[in-house]
Amino acid sequence: MFPVKALRLLCLSFVCTAAIYSTVTAQKTPQPADPEASKRTRALFHNLQQIEGNRTLFGHQDDLAYGVFWRREEGRSDVQETCGNYPAVFGWDLGSRFGPGKMTNIDSIRFRDMKRWVKQAYEMGGVNTFSWHLDNLVTGGNTWDTTAAVRDILPGGKYHYRLTEQLDILAELFKSFKTGGLFNKQEIPVIFRPWHEHTGKWFWWGEHACTPEEYKTFFRFTVDYLRKEKGVHNVLYAYSPDFFVDEEHYLRNYPGDDYVDIFGLDYYYRLEKMEPILADLPTKLSIMARLAARHQKIAAFTETGLEAIPHENWWTQMLLNHLNVASAEKSIAYVLVWRNAYHKSKSEHYYAPFPGQKSAKDFVAFSRDERMVFQNRVPKLYKKPRKGTSVKVAGASISK
């Protein structure tokens, strides 16, 4: 017979081995930064991590709200009217400042309309992501008033209450995004990209206006306040520098893995600097993607575009190629191009094509590429995949 003592030792060894394996496995499984994230928010995180075959969701800012030649016309979209399908990611902005009687955002979108469009995007299977061009809370100037302000709105600062007032209203807005139906309404998961482009010099939270430690405290307080004080658990948080030199520079203001779900990059193409950009941008995207993989975060090209898209093959020869290069490090989950301003308010300020625009034909080819995912091919992002399975997208064919 097998000795009892030896049997006990064998069982103990098995239990210890299983426990160690379980711990290592758990450490290797990426998790949302919010331990109390809602079920659907957790599913969104996991699915963006695991989209099959290096696919990238395409996004557009304010897509359902207005286009170059229209405003507030239900069902319209410059993207859909050009390629036959809506985007998979829908960008919105929360600026300039919440307050009594403030009914619209920085781009004149009524918040009541935004709530309806957020719900529509979710019901189409899409993703909603938010930036925040918040006014300077110390001077009262706009978001581009670069007077130093961060120190004075941190805990203990003279104007800290102005920040918490804004976050109180923001929390209510995030929690008001609900699914349809009379009963059992669920909060819609969203992505929030606070204090973006902090490596630049054009916002009051930029690198010239606050120290790295002040920025980290600012970012952490924002997340902690929404989660712990206001009970907001339907949000994934994105960290998105603009210009950076190397890995150390990218991470200089990083608030930590407990506060971030998405590593992003904001980087625009500009005609007057196109040659150096074409050499630099793929490297920066690759660095961001590599860091995302190292930290077990989602990688995203959080904001980009070429104003007025004068290059007729920009979509396939530049943007698509750069996504392909960066995805050798880690798949880029989504890319978002900026808004299409109404022509009478800001002429030639658009970043997606419309029918007849110079790059429209190339955009159709871009939308049909195997990599790109528009609304018609979006997988079930709000249902957690089974272990060991990838997130499958629909077939590649797209009808015009």
N, C-alpha and C positions, 0 to 999 in steps of 0.2 A: 504493500500500500504506500501511497505517496505520503511522506511525513506531514503531520498536521502543521508543524512550525513552518516547514518549507512552503506549504500551500498558502498559509497566511501571508508570508513574505511575497509570494507570487501575486496574490490578490492585491496586496498593498502597492506593489510595484505597478500593477495594471491601473489601479485607481489614480496613482500619482501621474503616470504617463498620460492618462486620459485628461486629467486636470490641466497639465502643462499644454497638451495639444489644444484643448479647448481655449485656454488663455491666449495662446499664440494666434489661433484662428480668429478669435474675437479682435485681437489687436490689428490683424491684417484686414479686417472688414471695415471699409470706410463708413463713417457714421456722420449724421448732421451735427453741426456745432451745438445746436439746442437739444439737450437730452430729453426735453419734454415736447419736442416737435410733434405736431399732429400726424396722424397716420398717413394722410395724403401728402403732407409736406415731406415726410420721410420717404415716401414712394417716389416723389419727384426727385429728391436728392439721389436715390439709388439708380433711378432710370437714366438721369442725365450722366451719371457715372458710367453706365454700362451700355449705352446705345451701340447696337451692333455695327461692325464693319466700318469704323471710322466715319460715321455719318455726322453731319453738322446741321443743326436747325437754323433756318434763316429767319431773321427778325427785322422789324422796321418800327421806328419811333412814330407814335400817333397815327398808326396806319388807318384805323377805322374812323378817326375824328375829322380829317380833312386831307385834301390833296392839292396839287398845284392849281387846279381849276375848279375846285368844289369845296364846300364846307358843310358839315353836319347833314349829310345825305345817307340815310340808313342803307347798309349793305355795300357801300362803295369803298373802293380801295385802289389806289394807283397800282399797287403790286398785283392784285387780282386781275385788274383790267388789262395788265400787260402780259402776264404769263398764264392766266387762267386759274391761279390758286392764291389763296391768302397766305400770309406769312405763318410760320409756326411759333414765332415769338413776337410779342407785342410790347413795345416800350412806352412808358408814360413818365411824366415828371410831376413832382409834388410841389415845386416852387410856385410862387416866390415866398409866400408867408401865409400861414393860417391866421385867421382872426375874424372878429365880428363882421358880418356882411361880405366876407371874402368868398365869392361863389365860384371863381375860376382860378385856374393855375396860370403859370407864367406864359403859356401859349394860348391863353383865352379859351381853354377847354373847361366847361362847367363840370364840377366834381360829380354832380348827379348823373351827367352823361358818361363820365369816366367810369363810374361804378357799373353802369349798364354795359358798357363795352368790355370791361374786365370780365364780367360774367359771360358775355358772348364769346370772348376769346377762350375762356375756360371750357365752355360747352362745346366749342369746336376742337377741344383737345390741346389747345395752345398754352403757352407759358406767358405770364405777365411779369414784367420787370420794371422796377421804379428807380429813377434817379431823383436827386433833390437839389435844385438850384435855390437854396434857402437864402433869403436876405441876410445881410450882415446884422446880427442881433445886438451889436453894441452901438453902431452908428445909425442904423435904420436905412443905410444904403442898400443897393441891390447886391446880388451874389458876387459881382465883379468889383465891389468896393473892397480893396485889399488891405484896408486898415486892420491891424492885428486885433483879433476878437476872441480867439479860442480860450486863452488864459482866463478871460473875464467871465466866460460862461460855463467853465468847469465847476464842479462842486467846491463851494467856498468862495467862488468868484462873485463880483458885484452884481452881474446880470445872469447868474445861473438860473433864476426863476424864468427868464425869457426862453431858455432852452427847454425846460421841463414843460412850459406851457405849449410849446410847439409839439413836443413829443406826446403830450396828452392827446392832442387832436389827431396826430398821426396814428396813434394806437387805435383810436376809435375808428378811423378810416380803414385801417388794415383789417380790423375785426368785423367791419361792416360788409366786407366782400364775402357774400354767401352764395351757395348753390341755390337752385330753384326749388320749387315744391312748397307745399303748405306745411309739411312736417319734416322733422329731422334735417333741417338745413345745416350744411357744413361750411366751415370757413374755407375759402378758396386759397390755396397756397400761392405765394408770390415771391419774387426775388427783390431784395432791397439792396441798392448800391450806394450807401451813404458816403459822403465826403470824398467823392471820386476825383481823379486827376490831381491828387495832392502833391505830386512831384512837380507840378507846374507852378506858375506864378500868377495865375489869373483869378483864383478864388481866395476868399479870406481864410480858408483853412490850408492854403498852399504852403510849400516848404519855406518860403520867405517870411511867413507870418506866424508860424508856430514851430516849436522844436519837435523832433521825433517823439519824445516822451509825452509832450502835450497832445500830439495827434493820437498816439496810442490810447491815452486816457480818454480822449474825446470819443474815439470810436468805441472803446469798451463801455464807456458810460451809456452811449446811445443804445447799444445792444442790450446791456444789463437792464436799463430802465424799461425798455419795451418788453423784455421777457419777464423780469422778476417783479417789477412794480405794476405793470399794466397787463400781464398775462397774455402777451402776444406770442403765439406758437405756430403761426401759419406762414412764417417767413424764413427764407434762406438768405444769407448775407454774403455780399460780394465785395471784394477788395480790388480796386482797379486803378493803379497808377497810370500816368501818361508817360512822359519821358523817363527813362532810366538807363543807366550805363551797363550794369551787370547784376548778378544775382544779389550781391550785398546791397546794392542801391534799391533794387525791387523790394527787398525785405526790410529796409531800414525803418519804416514806419508800421511794419506788420503788427497788428494787435494780438496775434496768437491764434493757434488752431481752434481754441474754444470759442472764437468769435467770428470765424470765417468759414463759409462753405464753398465759395467760388473764387478762384484766382482769375482775375480779368486783366485786360489791357485795353486802354483807350488810345487809339493811334489813327490819325487821319492821313489820307493821301492828299498831297498838294502839288499842283502843276509846277509851281515855281521851284519846288525842291524834289521833284520826282526821282531824279537819278539817285541821290543819296538815300531817299526813302526806300526805293526798291532794293537797295543793298542792305539796309538796316532793319527794315520791318520783319522780314522772315526770321532773322536772328533773335529779335526781341520776342516775337511770338513763340519761338522754340524755347527760349529761356523760361518764359511764363509757363508754358505747358510742362516743361521738365520739373519746375518747382511745384506745380499742382500735383503731378504724379508723386513726387517725393513726400508731400504733405497729405496725400490721399484726399485731395480736393478736386472739384470740377474745374476744368479749364474752359474759358470762354473769351471770345473777342468781343468785349462788352460794348464797344462803341467805335465806329469807323465810318468811312465813306469818302467819296470824292465829290466835292460840291459841283452840282450841275452836270456831272458825269460827261465831260467833253470827249473822253477817250472811248470810242465806240466798242472796243473789245476789253474794257476794263474788268468786267465781271469774270470772264474766263481766263484772260491772260495775266491778270494781276491778283485779284482777290482769291479766286479759286486756287491758283498755283500756290499762294502763300499759305492757305489753309492746308493744302496737301503737304507742304514742307513741314509746317509746325506739327502736324499730326503724327509725324514719325516719332515724336517724343510722347505724346498723349493726345487722344482724339479731342478736337475742339468741339465742345458740346453745342455751342451756338455762336452765331455772329449777328450783330445788330448794327444796321446802318441808320443814320440819323434821319430826321424828319423831312417831309416835303412841305415846306411853307407855302401857304396860299399866295399866289403870284401878286395879288394886289397889296399884300402886307409886306412881303419881302421877296422881291423878284430874284430868280435864279438861285434861290437857296433851297435846293432839294437834293436828296441823296439816293432816291430810288427812281427808276424810270416811270414814265407814263406812256400810253400808246402814242407812237410817232416820235418819241424822244430818241436821240441819236444812238443810245446804247440799248434800246429796247430789244432788238433782235438778239443781241448777245446775251441779254438778261434771260430771255426764253431758253437759250442753250444752257446757261448757268443753272436755271431752275430744273432742267431735265437731267443734269449730271447726277450720276449715281451717289455722289457724296451728299448732295444738298437735299434737305428735308423741308418741304413746305407743308401747309396744313393738311393737304390730301394724303400725306404719307406719315403723319405723326403717329407714333406708337402710343399705347395706353400709358401715359406718363404718371397717372395718379393711382395706379394699381401696382403694388410692390411685386417685382418679378420673383419667381421661385429661385432658390439657391442653385447656382451653377448654370443659370440660363442667361443669355444676353437679351437685350431689348430689341425686338425685331421691328423694322419699319415696313410699310406697305410696299407693293411693287413699284418699280422705277418709272413706269409709264405715266405720263401726265397728259391729260386731254386739254386742249386749248378751248 
